[in-house]
Amino acid sequence: MFYIVLVFSRLVSLAFAGSIGMTLVILGCALPSYKIWWPFFVVLFYILAPLPTLIARRYNENSGASSTSAYELAIFVTMGFVVSSFALPIVLARSPSNDPVIQWGACYLTLAGNVVVYATLVGFFMTFDAEDSDYTMW
């Protein structure tokens, strides 16, 4: 019983953290002083970032191979998505220098949202990747 409550509380806290991160990204796009939706494209990176790791994990389970080259390639591609999601708002705020695409406040809010969302993704994988968890099907 205690274990179910612990897993449920972790799940609720991960959902709360994810919603805070998305709120920061949306605030970076929708506040009246910013009013531009270019930073919202980082959500595409949020969707794409865990996919290579999930595919490589499924491939290693099905093939039974002890080699982790697919998993290492998946981590490399995942880090490319993560770096791109941090670089996109910075590039949008810096170019062109006389009239940037987004303001620096929107960039900071998007970067803070990135940190929270990726911390939530790491927490999700740490919580549900445990061997004693009932939710190892993820």
N, CA, C and O atoms as CSV, one atom per row, in Angstrom:
chain,resi,resn,atom,element,x,y,z
A,1,MET,N,N,0.823,-1.198,0.000
A,1,MET,CA,C,0.000,0.000,0.000
A,1,MET,C,C,0.867,1.261,0.000
A,1,MET,O,O,0.607,2.218,-0.729
A,2,PHE,N,N,1.906,1.230,0.843
A,2,PHE,CA,C,2.789,2.385,0.928
A,2,PHE,C,C,3.495,2.630,-0.401
A,2,PHE,O,O,3.695,3.775,-0.805
A,3,TYR,N,N,3.874,1.538,-1.080
A,3,TYR,CA,C,4.567,1.651,-2.357
A,3,TYR,C,C,3.677,2.296,-3.405
A,3,TYR,O,O,4.154,3.105,-4.202
A,4,ILE,N,N,2.399,1.958,-3.422
A,4,ILE,CA,C,1.463,2.538,-4.383
A,4,ILE,C,C,1.305,4.033,-4.135
A,4,ILE,O,O,1.255,4.822,-5.079
A,5,VAL,N,N,1.228,4.415,-2.881
A,5,VAL,CA,C,1.107,5.833,-2.535
A,5,VAL,C,C,2.378,6.577,-2.940
A,5,VAL,O,O,2.307,7.710,-3.417
A,6,LEU,N,N,3.557,5.938,-2.750
A,6,LEU,CA,C,4.812,6.568,-3.113
A,6,LEU,C,C,4.907,6.780,-4.622
A,6,LEU,O,O,5.312,7.853,-5.070
A,7,VAL,N,N,4.541,5.776,-5.404
A,7,VAL,CA,C,4.576,5.899,-6.861
A,7,VAL,C,C,3.561,6.937,-7.324
A,7,VAL,O,O,3.852,7.725,-8.224
A,8,PHE,N,N,2.384,6.949,-6.725
A,8,PHE,CA,C,1.359,7.926,-7.092
A,8,PHE,C,C,1.813,9.343,-6.766
A,8,PHE,O,O,1.574,10.261,-7.550
A,9,SER,N,N,2.464,9.534,-5.621
A,9,SER,CA,C,2.920,10.883,-5.266
A,9,SER,C,C,4.042,11.331,-6.208
A,9,SER,O,O,4.125,12.510,-6.554
A,10,ARG,N,N,4.905,10.396,-6.624
A,10,ARG,CA,C,5.937,10.750,-7.595
A,10,ARG,C,C,5.311,11.133,-8.927
A,10,ARG,O,O,5.737,12.091,-9.572
A,11,LEU,N,N,4.308,10.386,-9.329
A,11,LEU,CA,C,3.635,10.676,-10.592
A,11,LEU,C,C,2.954,12.035,-10.553
A,11,LEU,O,O,3.013,12.782,-11.529
A,12,VAL,N,N,2.320,12.359,-9.458
A,12,VAL,CA,C,1.654,13.659,-9.319
A,12,VAL,C,C,2.682,14.789,-9.310
A,12,VAL,O,O,2.460,15.832,-9.924
A,13,SER,N,N,3.804,14.587,-8.618
A,13,SER,CA,C,4.821,15.639,-8.587
A,13,SER,C,C,5.470,15.828,-9.959
A,13,SER,O,O,5.813,16.953,-10.323
A,14,LEU,N,N,5.644,14.742,-10.729
A,14,LEU,CA,C,6.174,14.877,-12.079
A,14,LEU,C,C,5.189,15.618,-12.986
A,14,LEU,O,O,5.600,16.443,-13.803
A,15,ALA,N,N,3.912,15.332,-12.850
A,15,ALA,CA,C,2.904,16.037,-13.642
A,15,ALA,C,C,2.871,17.524,-13.279
A,15,ALA,O,O,2.733,18.378,-14.154
A,16,PHE,N,N,2.999,17.824,-11.995
A,16,PHE,CA,C,3.011,19.218,-11.557
A,16,PHE,C,C,4.237,19.945,-12.099
A,16,PHE,O,O,4.130,21.077,-12.569
A,17,ALA,N,N,5.401,19.299,-12.037
A,17,ALA,CA,C,6.621,19.919,-12.542
A,17,ALA,C,C,6.549,20.126,-14.055
A,17,ALA,O,O,6.986,21.162,-14.557
A,18,GLY,N,N,6.005,19.159,-14.782
A,18,GLY,CA,C,5.853,19.311,-16.219
A,18,GLY,C,C,4.927,20.458,-16.580
A,18,GLY,O,O,5.177,21.193,-17.536
A,19,SER,N,N,3.854,20.608,-15.808
A,19,SER,CA,C,2.928,21.709,-16.093
A,19,SER,C,C,3.562,23.062,-15.773
A,19,SER,O,O,3.272,24.050,-16.447
A,20,ILE,N,N,4.414,23.121,-14.764
A,20,ILE,CA,C,5.125,24.377,-14.453
A,20,ILE,C,C,6.083,24.723,-15.601
A,20,ILE,O,O,6.167,25.879,-16.016
A,21,GLY,N,N,6.797,23.723,-16.106
A,21,GLY,CA,C,7.714,23.976,-17.217
A,21,GLY,C,C,6.996,24.464,-18.456
A,21,GLY,O,O,7.439,25.415,-19.101
A,22,MET,N,N,5.894,23.823,-18.792
A,22,MET,CA,C,5.128,24.258,-19.961
A,22,MET,C,C,4.519,25.641,-19.736
A,22,MET,O,O,4.399,26.424,-20.678
A,23,THR,N,N,4.137,25.946,-18.506
A,23,THR,CA,C,3.618,27.276,-18.205
A,23,THR,C,C,4.679,28.338,-18.443
A,23,THR,O,O,4.377,29.410,-18.966
A,24,LEU,N,N,5.917,28.050,-18.064
A,24,LEU,CA,C,6.998,29.009,-18.302
A,24,LEU,C,C,7.226,29.226,-19.798
A,24,LEU,O,O,7.456,30.355,-20.231
A,25,VAL,N,N,7.165,28.161,-20.582
A,25,VAL,CA,C,7.345,28.304,-22.031
A,25,VAL,C,C,6.202,29.113,-22.628
A,25,VAL,O,O,6.433,29.986,-23.465
A,26,ILE,N,N,4.986,28.836,-22.211
A,26,ILE,CA,C,3.834,29.575,-22.732
A,26,ILE,C,C,3.884,31.039,-22.299
A,26,ILE,O,O,3.515,31.922,-23.073
A,27,LEU,N,N,4.339,31.308,-21.066
A,27,LEU,CA,C,4.498,32.700,-20.639
A,27,LEU,C,C,5.546,33.428,-21.473
A,27,LEU,O,O,5.401,34.616,-21.761
A,28,GLY,N,N,6.600,32.716,-21.861
A,28,GLY,CA,C,7.610,33.317,-22.722
A,28,GLY,C,C,7.066,33.678,-24.088
A,28,GLY,O,O,7.625,34.528,-24.781
A,29,CYS,N,N,5.975,33.032,-24.478
A,29,CYS,CA,C,5.375,33.310,-25.785
A,29,CYS,C,C,4.216,34.295,-25.712
A,29,CYS,O,O,4.019,35.080,-26.640
A,30,ALA,N,N,3.452,34.270,-24.638
A,30,ALA,CA,C,2.148,34.930,-24.644
A,30,ALA,C,C,2.032,36.168,-23.769
A,30,ALA,O,O,0.984,36.813,-23.786
A,31,LEU,N,N,3.040,36.524,-23.017
A,31,LEU,CA,C,2.915,37.742,-22.229
A,31,LEU,C,C,2.739,38.943,-23.150
A,31,LEU,O,O,3.282,38.962,-24.254
A,32,PRO,N,N,1.992,39.934,-22.710
A,32,PRO,CA,C,1.687,41.069,-23.595
A,32,PRO,C,C,2.922,41.801,-24.120
A,32,PRO,O,O,2.885,42.361,-25.215
A,33,SER,N,N,3.995,41.804,-23.367
A,33,SER,CA,C,5.185,42.502,-23.856
A,33,SER,C,C,5.963,41.680,-24.880
A,33,SER,O,O,6.804,42.230,-25.591
A,34,TYR,N,N,5.699,40.373,-24.972
A,34,TYR,CA,C,6.419,39.517,-25.925
A,34,TYR,C,C,5.561,39.217,-27.155
A,34,TYR,O,O,5.943,39.562,-28.273
A,35,LYS,N,N,4.427,38.589,-26.962
A,35,LYS,CA,C,3.434,38.309,-28.005
A,35,LYS,C,C,4.010,37.743,-29.298
A,35,LYS,O,O,3.630,38.180,-30.384
A,36,ILE,N,N,4.901,36.802,-29.198
A,36,ILE,CA,C,5.404,36.112,-30.382
A,36,ILE,C,C,5.590,34.642,-30.015
A,36,ILE,O,O,6.062,34.328,-28.922
A,37,TRP,N,N,5.225,33.757,-30.909
A,37,TRP,CA,C,5.139,32.333,-30.580
A,37,TRP,C,C,6.319,31.524,-31.085
A,37,TRP,O,O,6.247,30.296,-31.074
A,38,TRP,N,N,7.380,32.137,-31.520
A,38,TRP,CA,C,8.541,31.388,-31.988
A,38,TRP,C,C,9.154,30.508,-30.909
A,38,TRP,O,O,9.561,29.391,-31.229
A,39,PRO,N,N,9.249,30.940,-29.644
A,39,PRO,CA,C,9.853,30.055,-28.637
A,39,PRO,C,C,9.058,28.768,-28.392
A,39,PRO,O,O,9.587,27.823,-27.806
A,40,PHE,N,N,7.822,28.720,-28.823
A,40,PHE,CA,C,7.002,27.528,-28.582
A,40,PHE,C,C,7.483,26.332,-29.402
A,40,PHE,O,O,7.060,25.204,-29.147
A,41,PHE,N,N,8.352,26.557,-30.373
A,41,PHE,CA,C,8.882,25.452,-31.172
A,41,PHE,C,C,9.775,24.513,-30.362
A,41,PHE,O,O,10.099,23.421,-30.830
A,42,VAL,N,N,10.180,24.920,-29.147
A,42,VAL,CA,C,10.961,24.002,-28.310
A,42,VAL,C,C,10.118,22.810,-27.866
A,42,VAL,O,O,10.669,21.783,-27.470
A,43,VAL,N,N,8.798,22.929,-27.925
A,43,VAL,CA,C,7.931,21.804,-27.557
A,43,VAL,C,C,8.165,20.630,-28.504
A,43,VAL,O,O,8.038,19.474,-28.101
A,44,LEU,N,N,8.499,20.915,-29.738
A,44,LEU,CA,C,8.842,19.852,-30.679
A,44,LEU,C,C,10.057,19.069,-30.178
A,44,LEU,O,O,10.103,17.846,-30.310
A,45,PHE,N,N,11.027,19.759,-29.611
A,45,PHE,CA,C,12.200,19.076,-29.053
A,45,PHE,C,C,11.828,18.268,-27.815
A,45,PHE,O,O,12.411,17.211,-27.571
A,46,TYR,N,N,10.866,18.749,-27.029
A,46,TYR,CA,C,10.413,17.976,-25.866
A,46,TYR,C,C,9.816,16.641,-26.306
A,46,TYR,O,O,9.998,15.624,-25.637
A,47,ILE,N,N,9.112,16.648,-27.420
A,47,ILE,CA,C,8.491,15.421,-27.922
A,47,ILE,C,C,9.542,14.495,-28.521
A,47,ILE,O,O,9.478,13.280,-28.333
A,48,LEU,N,N,10.507,15.060,-29.240
A,48,LEU,CA,C,11.498,14.243,-29.926
A,48,LEU,C,C,12.623,13.741,-29.028
A,48,LEU,O,O,13.231,12.717,-29.339
A,49,ALA,N,N,12.919,14.423,-27.932
A,49,ALA,CA,C,14.073,14.080,-27.104
A,49,ALA,C,C,14.030,12.663,-26.520
A,49,ALA,O,O,15.043,11.969,-26.610
A,50,PRO,N,N,12.947,12.195,-25.939
A,50,PRO,CA,C,12.989,10.843,-25.358
A,50,PRO,C,C,12.836,9.714,-26.373
A,50,PRO,O,O,13.081,8.557,-26.034
A,51,LEU,N,N,12.441,10.016,-27.602
A,51,LEU,CA,C,12.170,8.958,-28.580
A,51,LEU,C,C,13.376,8.095,-28.925
A,51,LEU,O,O,13.229,6.873,-28.950
A,52,PRO,N,N,14.577,8.651,-29.197
A,52,PRO,CA,C,15.701,7.759,-29.506
A,52,PRO,C,C,16.049,6.802,-28.371
A,52,PRO,O,O,16.381,5.642,-28.614
A,53,THR,N,N,15.973,7.283,-27.141
A,53,THR,CA,C,16.277,6.421,-26.003
A,53,THR,C,C,15.242,5.318,-25.866
A,53,THR,O,O,15.598,4.170,-25.599
A,54,LEU,N,N,13.982,5.640,-26.043
A,54,LEU,CA,C,12.938,4.617,-25.953
A,54,LEU,C,C,13.076,3.580,-27.064
A,54,LEU,O,O,12.887,2.387,-26.828
A,55,ILE,N,N,13.407,4.033,-28.277
A,55,ILE,CA,C,13.580,3.107,-29.398
A,55,ILE,C,C,14.791,2.205,-29.165
A,55,ILE,O,O,14.713,0.997,-29.393
A,56,ALA,N,N,15.905,2.776,-28.714
A,56,ALA,CA,C,17.107,1.969,-28.462
A,56,ALA,C,C,16.881,0.976,-27.324
A,56,ALA,O,O,17.363,-0.156,-27.381
A,57,ARG,N,N,16.165,1.390,-26.312
A,57,ARG,CA,C,15.868,0.467,-25.205
A,57,ARG,C,C,15.011,-0.690,-25.694
A,57,ARG,O,O,15.241,-1.837,-25.311
A,58,ARG,N,N,14.037,-0.405,-26.526
A,58,ARG,CA,C,13.189,-1.457,-27.077
A,58,ARG,C,C,13.987,-2.376,-28.003
A,58,ARG,O,O,13.770,-3.588,-28.017
A,59,TYR,N,N,14.912,-1.797,-28.778
A,59,TYR,CA,C,15.749,-2.578,-29.685
A,59,TYR,C,C,16.662,-3.520,-28.892
A,59,TYR,O,O,16.814,-4.686,-29.255
A,60,ASN,N,N,17.268,-3.018,-27.813
A,60,ASN,CA,C,18.158,-3.854,-27.003
A,60,ASN,C,C,17.388,-4.969,-26.307
A,60,ASN,O,O,17.919,-6.067,-26.136
A,61,GLU,N,N,16.144,-4.709,-25.901
A,61,GLU,CA,C,15.345,-5.752,-25.269
A,61,GLU,C,C,14.980,-6.839,-26.264
A,61,GLU,O,O,15.012,-8.020,-25.917
A,62,ASN,N,N,14.630,-6.471,-27.499
A,62,ASN,CA,C,14.192,-7.436,-28.498
A,62,ASN,C,C,15.348,-8.234,-29.092
A,62,ASN,O,O,15.196,-9.422,-29.380
A,63,SER,N,N,16.498,-7.598,-29.278
A,63,SER,CA,C,17.596,-8.304,-29.922
A,63,SER,C,C,18.388,-9.156,-28.943
A,63,SER,O,O,19.022,-10.132,-29.343
A,64,GLY,N,N,18.359,-8.804,-27.686
A,64,GLY,CA,C,19.102,-9.554,-26.680
A,64,GLY,C,C,20.603,-9.327,-26.765
A,64,GLY,O,O,21.370,-10.038,-26.116
A,65,ALA,N,N,21.025,-8.367,-27.538
A,65,ALA,CA,C,22.449,-8.096,-27.693
A,65,ALA,C,C,22.987,-7.385,-26.454
A,65,ALA,O,O,22.307,-6.579,-25.819
A,66,SER,N,N,24.226,-7.716,-26.143
A,66,SER,CA,C,24.841,-7.059,-24.994
A,66,SER,C,C,25.528,-5.755,-25.390
A,66,SER,O,O,25.953,-4.987,-24.527
A,67,SER,N,N,25.636,-5.507,-26.696
A,67,SER,CA,C,26.261,-4.284,-27.180
A,67,SER,C,C,25.346,-3.093,-26.919
A,67,SER,O,O,24.128,-3.177,-27.077
A,68,THR,N,N,25.943,-2.016,-26.527
A,68,THR,CA,C,25.156,-0.821,-26.237
A,68,THR,C,C,25.394,0.272,-27.273
A,68,THR,O,O,25.156,1.446,-26.989
A,69,SER,N,N,25.855,-0.085,-28.459
A,69,SER,CA,C,26.136,0.944,-29.458
A,69,SER,C,C,24.863,1.669,-29.879
A,69,SER,O,O,24.893,2.876,-30.118
A,70,ALA,N,N,23.744,0.952,-29.975
A,70,ALA,CA,C,22.481,1.614,-30.313
A,70,ALA,C,C,22.058,2.562,-29.200
A,70,ALA,O,O,21.540,3.647,-29.466
A,71,TYR,N,N,22.277,2.157,-27.962
A,71,TYR,CA,C,21.909,2.999,-26.834
A,71,TYR,C,C,22.798,4.241,-26.776
A,71,TYR,O,O,22.315,5.329,-26.460
A,72,GLU,N,N,24.088,4.094,-27.075
A,72,GLU,CA,C,24.985,5.247,-27.077
A,72,GLU,C,C,24.650,6.215,-28.203
A,72,GLU,O,O,24.723,7.430,-28.020
A,73,LEU,N,N,24.283,5.683,-29.373
A,73,LEU,CA,C,23.842,6.549,-30.464
A,73,LEU,C,C,22.562,7.288,-30.085
A,73,LEU,O,O,22.398,8.464,-30.411
A,74,ALA,N,N,21.657,6.595,-29.395
A,74,ALA,CA,C,20.414,7.230,-28.955
A,74,ALA,C,C,20.687,8.353,-27.960
A,74,ALA,O,O,20.034,9.396,-28.007
A,75,ILE,N,N,21.631,8.150,-27.075
A,75,ILE,CA,C,21.984,9.210,-26.121
A,75,ILE,C,C,22.584,10.407,-26.857
A,75,ILE,O,O,22.305,11.554,-26.510
A,76,PHE,N,N,23.405,10.141,-27.868
A,76,PHE,CA,C,24.001,11.219,-28.663
A,76,PHE,C,C,22.922,12.037,-29.376
A,76,PHE,O,O,22.964,13.267,-29.367
A,77,VAL,N,N,21.964,11.356,-29.989
A,77,VAL,CA,C,20.888,12.053,-30.701
A,77,VAL,C,C,20.006,12.816,-29.711
A,77,VAL,O,O,19.579,13.937,-29.985
A,78,THR,N,N,19.742,12.204,-28.570
A,78,THR,CA,C,18.947,12.869,-27.533
A,78,THR,C,C,19.636,14.138,-27.049
A,78,THR,O,O,18.982,15.165,-26.868
A,79,MET,N,N,20.942,14.079,-26.839
A,79,MET,CA,C,21.665,15.276,-26.412
A,79,MET,C,C,21.646,16.349,-27.497
A,79,MET,O,O,21.656,17.541,-27.191
A,80,GLY,N,N,21.618,15.932,-28.759
A,80,GLY,CA,C,21.466,16.913,-29.834
A,80,GLY,C,C,20.146,17.652,-29.748
A,80,GLY,O,O,20.088,18.864,-29.952
A,81,PHE,N,N,19.076,16.911,-29.443
A,81,PHE,CA,C,17.770,17.556,-29.272
A,81,PHE,C,C,17.766,18.491,-28.064
A,81,PHE,O,O,17.205,19.585,-28.125
A,82,VAL,N,N,18.391,18.062,-26.969
A,82,VAL,CA,C,18.400,18.885,-25.759
A,82,VAL,C,C,19.192,20.166,-25.992
A,82,VAL,O,O,18.739,21.250,-25.624
A,83,VAL,N,N,20.370,20.050,-26.602
A,83,VAL,CA,C,21.181,21.241,-26.882
A,83,VAL,C,C,20.445,22.171,-27.847
A,83,VAL,O,O,20.500,23.392,-27.700
A,84,SER,N,N,19.763,21.595,-28.826
A,84,SER,CA,C,19.016,22.417,-29.779
A,84,SER,C,C,17.882,23.172,-29.107
A,84,SER,O,O,17.591,24.312,-29.468
A,85,SER,N,N,17.240,22.541,-28.129
A,85,SER,CA,C,16.143,23.240,-27.455
A,85,SER,C,C,16.647,24.378,-26.585
A,85,SER,O,O,15.913,25.337,-26.345
A,86,PHE,N,N,17.880,24.297,-26.108
A,86,PHE,CA,C,18.449,25.421,-25.373
A,86,PHE,C,C,19.014,26.473,-26.325
A,86,PHE,O,O,19.019,27.661,-26.000
A,87,ALA,N,N,19.486,26.051,-27.489
A,87,ALA,CA,C,20.100,26.990,-28.421
A,87,ALA,C,C,19.069,27.808,-29.191
A,87,ALA,O,O,19.323,28.963,-29.531
A,88,LEU,N,N,17.904,27.215,-29.469
A,88,LEU,CA,C,16.905,27.912,-30.290
A,88,LEU,C,C,16.485,29.256,-29.701
A,88,LEU,O,O,16.510,30.248,-30.429
A,89,PRO,N,N,16.099,29.351,-28.422
A,89,PRO,CA,C,15.716,30.679,-27.905
A,89,PRO,C,C,16.878,31.670,-27.876
A,89,PRO,O,O,16.678,32.870,-28.064
A,90,ILE,N,N,18.091,31.169,-27.641
A,90,ILE,CA,C,19.246,32.073,-27.612
A,90,ILE,C,C,19.515,32.630,-28.998
A,90,ILE,O,O,19.783,33.822,-29.151
A,91,VAL,N,N,19.444,31.778,-30.005
A,91,VAL,CA,C,19.658,32.240,-31.382
A,91,VAL,C,C,18.556,33.211,-31.795
A,91,VAL,O,O,18.832,34.215,-32.451
A,92,LEU,N,N,17.314,32.925,-31.419
A,92,LEU,CA,C,16.216,33.833,-31.756
A,92,LEU,C,C,16.355,35.180,-31.070
A,92,LEU,O,O,15.948,36.202,-31.624
A,93,ALA,N,N,16.927,35.197,-29.866
A,93,ALA,CA,C,17.083,36.460,-29.137
A,93,ALA,C,C,18.293,37.262,-29.627
A,93,ALA,O,O,18.357,38.473,-29.411
A,94,ARG,N,N,19.244,36.605,-30.279
A,94,ARG,CA,C,20.460,37.302,-30.716
A,94,ARG,C,C,20.443,37.744,-32.176
A,94,ARG,O,O,21.218,38.622,-32.554
A,95,SER,N,N,19.590,37.165,-32.995
A,95,SER,CA,C,19.672,37.503,-34.419
A,95,SER,C,C,18.377,38.116,-34.910
A,95,SER,O,O,17.316,37.669,-34.475
A,96,PRO,N,N,18.389,39.075,-35.759
A,96,PRO,CA,C,19.496,40.002,-36.006
A,96,PRO,C,C,19.690,40.928,-34.809
A,96,PRO,O,O,18.760,41.141,-34.031
A,97,SER,N,N,20.855,41.460,-34.664
A,97,SER,CA,C,21.189,42.186,-33.434
A,97,SER,C,C,20.426,43.504,-33.289
A,97,SER,O,O,20.176,43.934,-32.163
A,98,ASN,N,N,20.051,44.150,-34.380
A,98,ASN,CA,C,19.349,45.435,-34.256
A,98,ASN,C,C,17.857,45.244,-33.997
A,98,ASN,O,O,17.240,46.110,-33.375
A,99,ASP,N,N,17.256,44.151,-34.447
A,99,ASP,CA,C,15.836,43.880,-34.205
A,99,ASP,C,C,15.651,42.373,-33.994
A,99,ASP,O,O,15.302,41.661,-34.936
A,100,PRO,N,N,15.880,41.874,-32.766
A,100,PRO,CA,C,15.827,40.426,-32.546
A,100,PRO,C,C,14.417,39.865,-32.743
A,100,PRO,O,O,13.418,40.575,-32.622
A,101,VAL,N,N,14.374,38.574,-33.048
A,101,VAL,CA,C,13.100,37.909,-33.283
A,101,VAL,C,C,12.281,37.845,-32.001
A,101,VAL,O,O,11.078,38.105,-32.017
A,102,ILE,N,N,12.936,37.498,-30.878
A,102,ILE,CA,C,12.258,37.487,-29.573
A,102,ILE,C,C,13.065,38.346,-28.608
A,102,ILE,O,O,14.244,38.618,-28.835
A,103,GLN,N,N,12.418,38.764,-27.540
A,103,GLN,CA,C,13.099,39.550,-26.520
A,103,GLN,C,C,13.813,38.624,-25.549
A,103,GLN,O,O,13.514,37.432,-25.467
A,104,TRP,N,N,14.764,39.196,-24.813
A,104,TRP,CA,C,15.546,38.379,-23.892
A,104,TRP,C,C,14.701,37.831,-22.745
A,104,TRP,O,O,15.009,36.759,-22.224
A,105,GLY,N,N,13.668,38.522,-22.347
A,105,GLY,CA,C,12.785,38.006,-21.297
A,105,GLY,C,C,12.091,36.725,-21.727
A,105,GLY,O,O,11.964,35.782,-20.947
A,106,ALA,N,N,11.646,36.700,-22.965
A,106,ALA,CA,C,11.035,35.487,-23.501
A,106,ALA,C,C,12.060,34.367,-23.590
A,106,ALA,O,O,11.733,33.205,-23.350
A,107,CYS,N,N,13.289,34.704,-23.931
A,107,CYS,CA,C,14.361,33.711,-23.987
A,107,CYS,C,C,14.620,33.116,-22.606
A,107,CYS,O,O,14.759,31.901,-22.471
A,108,TYR,N,N,14.684,33.960,-21.587
A,108,TYR,CA,C,14.933,33.474,-20.223
A,108,TYR,C,C,13.794,32.594,-19.727
A,108,TYR,O,O,14.031,31.563,-19.097
A,109,LEU,N,N,12.564,32.997,-20.007
A,109,LEU,CA,C,11.424,32.164,-19.593
A,109,LEU,C,C,11.436,30.812,-20.307
A,109,LEU,O,O,11.129,29.786,-19.699
A,110,THR,N,N,11.784,30.808,-21.575
A,110,THR,CA,C,11.852,29.555,-22.319
A,110,THR,C,C,12.982,28.677,-21.806
A,110,THR,O,O,12.816,27.462,-21.701
A,111,LEU,N,N,14.119,29.263,-21.486
A,111,LEU,CA,C,15.232,28.486,-20.938
A,111,LEU,C,C,14.887,27.901,-19.572
A,111,LEU,O,O,15.238,26.758,-19.277
A,112,ALA,N,N,14.204,28.680,-18.743
A,112,ALA,CA,C,13.773,28.149,-17.446
A,112,ALA,C,C,12.772,27.011,-17.632
A,112,ALA,O,O,12.823,26.014,-16.912
A,113,GLY,N,N,11.866,27.159,-18.594
A,113,GLY,CA,C,10.937,26.082,-18.901
A,113,GLY,C,C,11.655,24.845,-19.402
A,113,GLY,O,O,11.259,23.728,-19.071
A,114,ASN,N,N,12.722,25.024,-20.205
A,114,ASN,CA,C,13.518,23.892,-20.667
A,114,ASN,C,C,14.127,23.117,-19.498
A,114,ASN,O,O,14.082,21.887,-19.464
A,115,VAL,N,N,14.688,23.844,-18.554
A,115,VAL,CA,C,15.312,23.188,-17.399
A,115,VAL,C,C,14.281,22.370,-16.636
A,115,VAL,O,O,14.542,21.222,-16.276
A,116,VAL,N,N,13.126,22.943,-16.391
A,116,VAL,CA,C,12.097,22.243,-15.623
A,116,VAL,C,C,11.557,21.034,-16.388
A,116,VAL,O,O,11.375,19.967,-15.803
A,117,VAL,N,N,11.301,21.189,-17.677
A,117,VAL,CA,C,10.743,20.082,-18.459
A,117,VAL,C,C,11.746,18.942,-18.580
A,117,VAL,O,O,11.368,17.779,-18.443
A,118,TYR,N,N,13.005,19.246,-18.830
A,118,TYR,CA,C,13.989,18.177,-18.948
A,118,TYR,C,C,14.277,17.525,-17.592
A,118,TYR,O,O,14.550,16.326,-17.538
A,119,ALA,N,N,14.223,18.281,-16.517
A,119,ALA,CA,C,14.343,17.661,-15.191
A,119,ALA,C,C,13.160,16.731,-14.935
A,119,ALA,O,O,13.317,15.684,-14.307
A,120,THR,N,N,11.988,17.105,-15.416
A,120,THR,CA,C,10.814,16.243,-15.296
A,120,THR,C,C,10.983,14.966,-16.113
A,120,THR,O,O,10.632,13.882,-15.647
A,121,LEU,N,N,11.516,15.083,-17.323
A,121,LEU,CA,C,11.751,13.891,-18.143
A,121,LEU,C,C,12.762,12.956,-17.492
A,121,LEU,O,O,12.575,11.739,-17.503
A,122,VAL,N,N,13.825,13.509,-16.929
A,122,VAL,CA,C,14.812,12.678,-16.232
A,122,VAL,C,C,14.163,12.020,-15.012
A,122,VAL,O,O,14.394,10.841,-14.745
A,123,GLY,N,N,13.368,12.767,-14.287
A,123,GLY,CA,C,12.662,12.190,-13.143
A,123,GLY,C,C,11.699,11.096,-13.549
A,123,GLY,O,O,11.554,10.099,-12.842
A,124,PHE,N,N,11.038,11.274,-14.685
A,124,PHE,CA,C,10.129,10.244,-15.183
A,124,PHE,C,C,10.884,8.958,-15.482
A,124,PHE,O,O,10.457,7.875,-15.083
A,125,PHE,N,N,12.007,9.078,-16.183
A,125,PHE,CA,C,12.773,7.877,-16.509
A,125,PHE,C,C,13.385,7.243,-15.266
A,125,PHE,O,O,13.490,6.018,-15.196
A,126,MET,N,N,13.787,8.038,-14.293
A,126,MET,CA,C,14.345,7.463,-13.070
A,126,MET,C,C,13.263,6.781,-12.229
A,126,MET,O,O,13.514,5.746,-11.613
A,127,THR,N,N,12.077,7.355,-12.205
A,127,THR,CA,C,10.997,6.786,-11.407
A,127,THR,C,C,10.472,5.491,-12.002
A,127,THR,O,O,10.276,4.509,-11.287
A,128,PHE,N,N,10.248,5.488,-13.298
A,128,PHE,CA,C,9.602,4.342,-13.915
A,128,PHE,C,C,10.571,3.360,-14.556
A,128,PHE,O,O,10.138,2.392,-15.181
A,129,ASP,N,N,11.861,3.586,-14.415
A,129,ASP,CA,C,12.841,2.643,-14.935
A,129,ASP,C,C,13.359,1.708,-13.854
A,129,ASP,O,O,14.163,0.821,-14.140
A,130,ALA,N,N,12.913,1.890,-12.625
A,130,ALA,CA,C,13.347,1.026,-11.533
A,130,ALA,C,C,12.828,-0.390,-11.768
A,130,ALA,O,O,11.717,-0.585,-12.260
A,131,GLU,N,N,13.645,-1.365,-11.411
A,131,GLU,CA,C,13.275,-2.759,-11.642
A,131,GLU,C,C,12.115,-3.210,-10.756
A,131,GLU,O,O,11.358,-4.102,-11.138
A,132,ASP,N,N,11.970,-2.615,-9.599
A,132,ASP,CA,C,10.904,-3.037,-8.697
A,132,ASP,C,C,9.595,-2.291,-8.930
A,132,ASP,O,O,8.632,-2.480,-8.187
A,133,SER,N,N,9.555,-1.451,-9.950
A,133,SER,CA,C,8.356,-0.672,-10.232
A,133,SER,C,C,7.356,-1.503,-11.024
A,133,SER,O,O,7.740,-2.321,-11.859
A,134,ASP,N,N,6.087,-1.291,-10.760
A,134,ASP,CA,C,5.036,-1.968,-11.525
A,134,ASP,C,C,4.835,-1.317,-12.880
A,134,ASP,O,O,4.156,-1.881,-13.738
A,135,TYR,N,N,5.403,-0.157,-13.090
A,135,TYR,CA,C,5.195,0.581,-14.320
A,135,TYR,C,C,6.409,0.488,-15.237
A,135,TYR,O,O,6.716,1.454,-15.935
A,136,THR,N,N,7.114,-0.652,-15.258
A,136,THR,CA,C,8.304,-0.775,-16.106
A,136,THR,C,C,7.950,-0.939,-17.573
A,136,THR,O,O,8.847,-1.023,-18.412
A,137,MET,N,N,6.673,-0.985,-17.902
A,137,MET,CA,C,6.282,-1.131,-19.299
A,137,MET,C,C,6.531,0.133,-20.102
A,137,MET,O,O,6.495,0.083,-21.332
A,138,TRP,N,N,6.786,1.277,-19.450
A,138,TRP,CA,C,7.029,2.518,-20.161
A,138,TRP,C,C,8.329,2.391,-20.874
A,138,TRP,O,O,8.754,3.325,-21.554
